[in-house]
Structure formats: structure tokens, C-alpha cells
Amino acid sequence: MRTPAIVFSIAAAGLACSADLRSPSAPGPNEVAVLVGAGDIAVCGAGGSAGTGKLLDSQSGTVFAAGDIAYPDGTAEQFRTCYEPVWGRHKDRTRPAPGNHEYGSPGAAPYFAYFGANAGPSGLGYYTYRQGAWQVFALNSNGDSVDRRTQIDWLSRELAAPGAPSCTVAYFHHPMFSSGPHGQVPPAPIVTDFWRVLFAAGADVVISAHDHIYERFAPQSPDGVQDPAYGIRQFTVGTGGAPLTQPVRLVANSEAALSMFGVLRLTLASQSYRWEFLSSDGGAVLDTGMGQCHGKPR
């Protein structure tokens, strides 16, 4: 029996180096690439992450883990006993970003030790890599645990680098906009910084988690104004397995909100992308659509 879903609407200085995580088998610049994953994943004794981990078995592509990966404190034991049995078999193709629960352990040290080079430079929690025609940024939205100015300066340089792809996706744990419980408080300054820099550079898609729901927004500016031409489309995918929450109230520009375990699959073409939110209950497609790359900065 399918789990009930609630649908509200569907309409650093020198250390901050760029980590090239492209493997020899990664898609080339003219090939279609796939990102698939979620955040808020592994809680020992809870069954949701087993379902999403099994769903990943049938999905090709690079796996993103958008923070709060091993509850409640991101310890080595919790990575070993809570995360490893459910998503661990996908570790070699996983590119994570840290959440606040990873910092339940000092410096998120077990997180960096578990993922190794796939988590970027140790201790930083942010890095970039290529997927087909797209540049992908995994960022650290834990503003109290990373130097804010250094990370923002690094992001600005990478976005402006000569030869940078015209299509950009970024993922980090804390959302700018959310209809869930965490959306009732203003976003952290570092998240606002991310959005302003990404928007100015013409970025296309942002993925976050933190609220344990799936939500899709219309393309919008950092100020929450719809902008079909240059706006960023945000997905919230805190549906990896931690106990679900419910949307509190729909905020402006929300187009879909679901409370169901699942993963987001992004198919990245040369000038476009397709999204599918897949339920862990048999892989049913609960939300889908297409968007175009902006192709150039504002």
C-alpha cells in the first residue's frame, strides 16, 4: 500500500582550492548526465532510508547527499551502523554536502573520514565538479562551522572562471525558501550569500534539504520574486529516510509540496534539465517537468 502523501499544490584562502572530482567514467561535455539523491537520510531504527537506498539501486548517475546524512550526531558509529547498510553501497559514486547533524561531531570529522576525497578538501565541506555540460557545486551552509567570506569568495571565482559551463546546479543543506517548519525563520546569512552570488552568475538550479519534505519552486530571485528568464529553481529534498515532517503553510512561488520518502533525479542535457521526484514506494514518478539553462549571467 502506498504511503499517504500530502500534496498542497502541483502547478579559505589558500585551502579553498577547487577539487576536480570527475572520474574517467563521468559524462563528457556533450553527453547527458544524471544527478540523483536526497538529504536527511539515515536514522538507525527508522525504515525510510532502506527504501530510498533500494531505489538508488535502480538509478544510474552521480548520487548527491544533501546533508544530515547520519543521525543524530554524524559519529563514525552512526555512519557505520545507520548509513552504511542503506546507502553505503553507493559511496563510490556519492558526492555529499554536510548538514548541521554532521557537525554534532567536532569539525564533522567522521563525515570527512567516511567519504574521503568525495567530500572535497578535508575540513572545508565545499567543492565543485563537472557533470556533462553542467558545473556542479556542493556547498557548506553551516555558517558557524566554515569561514563564510572565504567560501563566498571561492564560489564567486569558480563561477566566473574562464571556460565555466553555462549551466549550473548547486546543492547545500539549508534552504533559502521552504513551506516546512524551518521555513518559518529567516535563512542564515551564508544561504542568502549563496543565492545572491549564484543568481548574479546565472545559475539554474539549487537543491536543499533540512525540512523533511519534497518541495519545488518556480524560478525566482533571492528576494522571492518570480523570474522566468533568470530565476533559480529550488528543490527541497529532505526525503532520504529521516522521519517526515509536514508543510506548515505554502510560501510564495511553491509549485509542489509532498510529504513522502523518495529521491530527486535530475537529467542534465547540454542546455536543459528534466526533474523527476521518485517515490521509494516502487519508484513512482510523483512530480516531473523540464527547464532550460539560462546560458549566460544576468
N, C-alpha and C positions, 0 to 999 in steps of 0.2 A: 504494500500500500504506500503510495507516495506521501512523503511528509508534507503536512499542510504548509502552504506558503501564504504570506500576507502580501498582496500586491496593492500598492497605493495608487500608482499610475504607471502606464506604459505609454505614451505619446511619442696651516698648514704649510704654510711657507714651503720649504723645500721638500717636506714629506708628502705634500699633496700632489703626488705625481699621478699621471693617468695610467691606469692598469689595463693593458690590452688583453682581454680575456677571450679573444676569438680563437677557437680551436680550429685545427685543419679541416674539420668536417662542417664548420659553420657555413651558412649560405653565403654565396658571393654577392657582390653589389647589385647584380642584375637578377637575383633569384628571390623567390618568395620565402620569407622567414616566419616562424611561429614563436610567440611567447605565450606560455600557459601557466597559470598558478593562482595563488591567493595569499592572504595573510591570516594571522590569528589561527594558528594551526593545531599544535599538539598539546593536549591535556591528558595526562595519564588517567585512565579510567573512564574517559569520555569517548564515545564511538564515532564522532563526526569525522575525525581525521583519517580513520581507517577507510571510510567511504571515498573521501577526496583523493587519498593516496592510491586507492584502487582505480579510480577514474583516470589518474595520470598514467597508469599502465597502458592505456589505450590511446594516449595522446603523444604525438611527436613534438619535437621542438625544444626550446630552452625553457626551463622551469624558473619562474620568479617566485620568491618567497618574500612577501611584503611586510615582514616584521612580526613580532610576538610569535616566534617560531616554536619555542619550547617553554611551556608554562610550569610554575608561576614565576621562576626567577632565572631562567636560562642557564641553569647549572649544567656541568658536564654530565651528571647523573640523569637530569631531565632530557638532555639531548640523546643520551644513550638509551633510556628506557621509554621515553614518551614519543620522541620524534623519529628516531632511527627505525623502529618497527613499522612505521606507517608511511613516511615519505623518504626515509633514508636511502632506499634503493635507487632514488633519482638524484642522489647527491652530486654525482659527477657532472650532471647537466643543469644543476641548480645554481642560480646567481641571486644571492639573498641581499636584503637590506634589513638593518636592525630595527627592532621595535623597542618600546620602553621596557618590556619584560626582560629582554636580553640584558639590560643594564641592572637587573636585580642581582647580577653577579658583577663584582668590581671590574670596570672597564670593558664589560661584555666579553671577558677573556675566553670563556668556554665557547661562545659563538664563533670567535675568530679561529680558535683552535679546531673546532669541528669542521668548518667549511674551508679553512686554509686559504689558498690563493683565490678560490672562487668568491671570497668575500672582499677582495681588493686588498690594498695595503693594510697590514695589521694595525688595529687601533683607530683607524680613520672611519671606516664604515661607509665610504662613498668611492665610486669608481665609474668608469664608462667602458662600453664595448660596442662593437658593430654587430648588427643582425641584418643581413641583406643590405638594402638601401637605407636602412634606418640607423641612427645613433641612439643608443640606449644609455640612460643614466640611472644608476642605483644610488640613492642619496640617503643621508643620515639626518632624520628630522628630530633627533633627540638633542635639542638645543643646549641643554645643560651638560651634555657629555662630549661635545665636539666644538672646536672653535668655529663660531658662526661666520666670522668675517673671512677666515681662510677658505672655508668651504664655498662660500658665495663667490669669492674671487676666482677660485679654481673653476667653478661651474661657468662663470662668465667667460673665462678664457677658452674653455673647451668648446663652448657654443659658438664662439667667434673664430675658432681655428680655421686656417685656410684648408679648403677641401672638405669641410664638415658636411655631412649629408643634409639634404633639405628636409628630411622627415625625422622627427624626434619624438621619443617617448621617454618619460621619467617615472620612476616609482620610488615611493618613500612611505613610511608607515602612517603618519598623521595626515588626515585630510584637511584641505582648505575649506571645503563645504561638506555638510553632512546633515541628513534628516534624522540621524540616530542620536543617542544620548550625548555623545561627545560633541555633537554639533551645536549644542546649546551654549557653549562657551566659545569665545573668540579663538581663532587659530594662533599657534605660537608664532612669534616674530620670524623664526627661521623658515616656517612654512610659507608665510607671506613673502619673504625674500625669494624663496624658490619660485613661486608663481610669478612674481614681477620680472625676474630675470628670464625665466622660460618664455613668458608671454612676449617680452620685448624681442626675443630671439626667434619668434615664430614657431615655438614648439607646438605639437599637435595633441598629444595625449598624456595625461597624468593618471597613475594608478596609486591608490592608497588603501588603507585598511582601518584598524583601530576600532571603529564601530563594526560590530559583528553582523553586518547586513551586506547585501549587494545593492548598489545604487549607481545609476547612470545619469549624468547631467548633460544638458545641451552645451555646446561650445560657448564659453564665456570668458570675460576678462577677470583679472584678480579682484576687481571691485564687484563682481557678481552681475555684470551687465552682459546680456546675450550678445554674442559677436559671431555670426555665422561665417564671416570671412576669415578672421584671425583668432577666434577664441580657442581656448584649450578645453577639450572634452575630458572630464574627470570620471573615473570609475572608482567606486569604493568596493573592495572585495575582501571583507573581513570574515569570509565564509569557509575558511580552510578546515575547521573542525572544533574550535573552541565554542562553548555554548552560545547559541544565537541570542541576539537581542532584537528588539523591535524598533522600527522608526517611531519617533516621537511626534514629529509633525513634518510635513513636506516643506522643504525650503525652496526658495525661488530657483527655477531652471532645472529642478529634478524631473527627469522623464520616466524613470522606472525605479521602484524600490521593492526589494524582496527579502524575506527572512527565510533562507533555505541554504543548506550546505551545497557548495559547488565551487567550480573554478572558472576563471575568465580565460578564454582563448582568443588571442589577437593574431590574425593573419596579416602580415605586413608585406604589401606589394610595393612596387617602385614609387608610386605616387598616391597610394590609398591604403586603407586598412579595413578589415572586417572584424567585428566583435561577435562573440557568442558566449553567453553565460550558460554553462553546462551543469545540470543538477547531478549530484553524486548518486541520486536515485536513477540509475540506468543511463545517465548521460543525456537526458532530455534537454533540448535547447529551450531555455526559458526567456531569453532575450537575445536579439540579434539585429545587426544593422551594418551599415558601411559609412565611411567618411573619407574625405580627401585630405592629402597633405596640403599645408599652406604653400610650401615650395619656396618661400623666401621670408625674411624677417619683416616685421611691420615697418 
